[in-house]
Amino acid sequence: MSRRSHPKKDIEETLRHAERSGWRISTGGSHAWGKLYCPYNDRDCRCGEFCITSIWSTPKNPAGHARALRRVVDHCNAIRKPGGRSG
């Protein structure tokens, strides 16, 4: 089942990048548009700090929020470890 698109173009592009990298996106919730879930969710992964991150629906700076989300995806510890997984 496909998810609904994010209303901000920059964020939607980042979400597509995250999906290509194996991250799961769950839409809905109380305050956030949705959540981004790491595909590895390792217990050694920064105490889970970056295994789940919120996606805001109307951030003050959409381009900045998109960059922050991309940074979370691209700096996943499970991928960056020597001999880590490839995505």
C-alpha positions in Angstrom: 0.0 0.0 0.0 1.5 3.4 -0.9 1.6 6.3 1.5 0.2 9.7 1.0 2.6 12.4 -0.3 4.1 15.0 1.9 2.7 18.5 1.1 6.3 20.1 1.0 8.3 19.2 -2.1 11.7 19.2 -0.4 10.5 16.8 2.3 8.8 14.5 -0.1 12.0 14.1 -2.1 13.9 13.3 1.1 11.2 10.7 2.0 11.7 9.0 -1.3 15.4 8.9 -0.7 14.8 7.3 2.7 12.5 4.7 1.2 15.1 3.8 -1.4 17.5 3.4 1.5 15.1 0.9 3.2 13.6 3.2 5.8 9.9 2.8 6.6 7.5 5.7 6.8 4.4 5.7 8.9 2.0 8.5 8.3 -0.4 9.9 10.9 0.0 10.6 14.6 -0.8 13.3 17.0 1.6 16.1 16.3 3.7 14.9 13.5 2.8 14.2 9.8 4.5 10.9 10.3 7.6 9.0 11.5 10.6 7.6 9.8 11.9 4.2 11.0 15.4 2.8 10.5 15.4 -0.6 8.8 18.2 -1.9 11.1 17.2 -0.6 14.6 20.4 -2.0 16.1 20.7 -1.9 19.9 24.2 -0.4 19.4 22.8 2.4 17.2 23.1 5.5 19.4 20.7 4.2 22.0 17.9 4.3 19.4 18.3 8.1 19.1 18.2 8.0 15.3 16.2 4.8 14.8 12.9 6.8 14.8 12.5 10.4 13.8 9.4 12.6 13.4 8.4 14.2 10.1 6.7 17.5 10.6 3.9 18.6 8.3 4.4 22.3 8.3 8.0 23.1 9.5 9.0 26.8 9.6 11.9 25.9 7.2 10.9 22.9 4.9 14.3 22.8 3.2 16.1 22.7 6.5 13.8 20.0 7.8 14.4 18.0 4.7 18.2 18.4 5.1 17.9 17.2 8.7 15.9 14.1 7.7 18.4 13.3 5.0 21.3 13.6 7.5 19.5 11.1 9.8 19.2 8.6 6.9 22.7 9.1 5.5 24.4 9.0 8.9 22.8 5.7 10.1 25.4 4.0 12.3 24.5 0.5 11.0 25.5 1.6 7.5 28.5 3.7 8.6 30.2 0.9 10.7 33.2 -0.7 9.1 31.9 -3.7 7.3 28.4 -2.3 7.7 25.4 -3.0 5.6 25.0 -1.5 2.2 21.8 0.1 1.2 
